[in-house]
Amino acid sequence: MPKRAVIRFAMPFLQASLVKQILIGLVLGIVVALFLPEVAQACGFLGSIFIAALKAVAPLLVFVLVMSAIANQDIQTKAHVKSVLCLYLLGTFGAALVAVAASYLFPTTIHLVSSEAASAIPESLQDVIRNLILSVVDNPIHALSVGNYMAILAWATGLGIALRHAANASREFVADLSRGVEFVVKVVIHFAPLGIFGVVCNVIATTGLEALLGYLQLLLVLIGSMLFVALIFNPFLVWLYIRRNPYPLTLATLRESGVTAFFTRSSAANIPVNMGMCRRLDLDEGTYSITIPLGATINMAGAAITITVLTLAAANSLSIEFQFGTALLLSFVSALCACGASGVPGGSLMLLPLACGLFGIDQSIAMQVVAVGFIIGVLQDSAETALNSSSDVLFTAAACLRAERLEMERVRKEELINKHLNQGD
């Protein structure tokens, strides 16, 4: 085939969005695995390269991203911002708890290929805590080389706090370094279609279509958990704040913000939409001008669900039993990971190894779980972004409405007091 014809044939694929490219890679992987199994097993090498690249870049991404976020944090406490931050944190932690409950009710397994199931499977919560403490005090260079995410997180947090008091040039350098690492991650993720093609070829060729059924159940647990948080848990939090029917506001945010975020798959890109909705709701500009951009970074209930469900699916696949205390600790770690999720596509997936480390799951296996996340990411990432972005507006509006209610109550009390004082005169 002439070179120009090849380019003309490949151009529509190259110009398609990453989601469409991954979908094409998924379909091609299934077709090749079903009709050319020997070729499919050979193509599995592409999946191995993709997983190895993720394994190489993920530790550095977590380290630089968390350090930069803390070092350059400059949040001024203005009207109602603290209330919105509390709602963000409660919503993210609550979403992780919902994901744990869903994983208990609908246990899911996925196909993982490894000769070694886990590095050190903990048998109790005490083992988890002991391993956690020992992991935290690891040498940072060694932690980066072996993917010890607990130590990476600890060192990144410590250095980030220290650099908050550094010169502006130093903090700008850390921010530039973070953007540079994110660029490298974007380059790696752009090869996701080839990687997913290789992973699907290998999995289907060796296990058959049964593996896809596991992916479908996993996707249903993820989407179901996100719908529960969006339609039950978040409205309950809002009701606690505003003490009135939360569903008109909830449905409005899902319709105006959630639908747009579902298709853009970017909380950052959806900031103008959220700001415009806040203006139409006549919210306090001093509040939403801070909380909406901030929410695009730290309000990550969908990411917490993704990290929790996929981690517990990996634990189930490896026959690792976990207690309630371990699951509670996982919820906390998932919420913490979600708050530091990268803004690049699939950013929450890149933090999965940190949560998997709680169960002693080897990094190479954790990266296979990341690859599975990319396979189902065609829908998972869209639903995750829709939940994250719509709740930014929902919680901001709830905090502002609560402040208005408290102000009205204060005014009424003052009027009653003045009325009694005037009657006394």
Disulfide bonds with the S-S distance in Angstrom:
none
